[in-house]
Amino acid sequence: VQTLVDEGILNGGQGNALMVKLDQALKHLEKGKYAQAINALHAFVNQVADFSGTVLPVETADALIAQAQAIIAQIEWLTAP
């Protein structure tokens, strides 16, 4: 995300909005709050999807979404009963 801001693809506000969600997910993971981490990652995915094709090139948005979904899947797998 920071690279996208540095390259001028996202403005500072857009980048910050995404980074806040990623930071929240990380903080929740560090505290073992997996459901909250997943929720923060879903919020990230939703915002990236909103940016897709307008603010972000579709390919870039798809790549960010795929990465977030892979992390969500890993958390779900690790926390499955």
C-alpha positions in Angstrom: 0.0 0.0 0.0 2.8 2.4 0.9 4.4 1.7 -2.5 1.1 2.7 -4.2 1.1 5.9 -2.3 4.8 6.6 -3.1 4.1 6.0 -6.8 1.1 8.4 -6.7 -1.5 5.7 -7.5 -3.2 6.3 -4.1 -3.2 9.6 -2.4 -2.2 9.9 1.3 -5.8 9.6 2.6 -6.6 6.6 0.5 -3.4 4.9 1.5 -3.9 5.7 5.2 -7.4 4.4 5.1 -6.1 1.0 3.9 -3.1 1.0 6.2 -5.3 1.6 9.2 -7.3 -1.6 8.4 -4.1 -3.6 8.0 -2.7 -2.3 11.2 -5.9 -3.1 13.0 -5.7 -6.7 11.7 -2.1 -7.1 12.8 -2.9 -5.7 16.3 -5.8 -8.1 16.6 -3.7 -11.0 15.5 -1.0 -10.2 18.1 -3.7 -10.3 20.8 -5.2 -13.6 19.5 -8.4 -11.9 18.5 -8.7 -13.8 15.2 -12.4 -12.9 14.4 -11.6 -9.2 14.7 -8.5 -9.6 12.6 -10.6 -11.3 9.9 -13.2 -8.5 10.1 -10.5 -5.8 9.6 -9.1 -7.7 6.6 -12.6 -8.0 5.1 -13.0 -4.2 5.6 -9.7 -3.8 3.7 -10.9 -6.1 0.9 -14.2 -4.1 0.6 -12.4 -0.8 0.4 -9.9 -2.1 -2.2 -12.9 -3.4 -4.2 -14.4 0.1 -4.0 -11.2 1.5 -5.4 -10.9 -1.2 -8.2 -11.2 0.3 -11.7 -11.4 3.9 -10.5 -8.6 4.7 -8.1 -6.7 1.4 -8.5 -6.1 -0.5 -11.7 -8.2 -3.7 -11.6 -5.1 -5.9 -11.7 -3.6 -4.1 -8.7 -6.8 -4.3 -6.8 -7.3 -8.0 -7.6 -3.7 -8.7 -6.4 -4.3 -6.9 -3.1 -7.6 -8.6 -2.6 -6.1 -12.0 -3.3 -3.3 -11.4 -0.7 -5.8 -10.4 1.9 -8.1 -13.4 1.2 -5.1 -15.7 1.4 -4.3 -14.3 4.9 -8.0 -14.7 5.9 -7.9 -18.3 4.8 -4.8 -19.0 6.8 -6.2 -17.5 9.9 -9.4 -19.5 9.5 -7.4 -22.7 8.9 -5.3 -22.1 12.0 -8.2 -21.4 14.2 -10.6 -24.1 12.9 -11.7 -26.5 15.6 
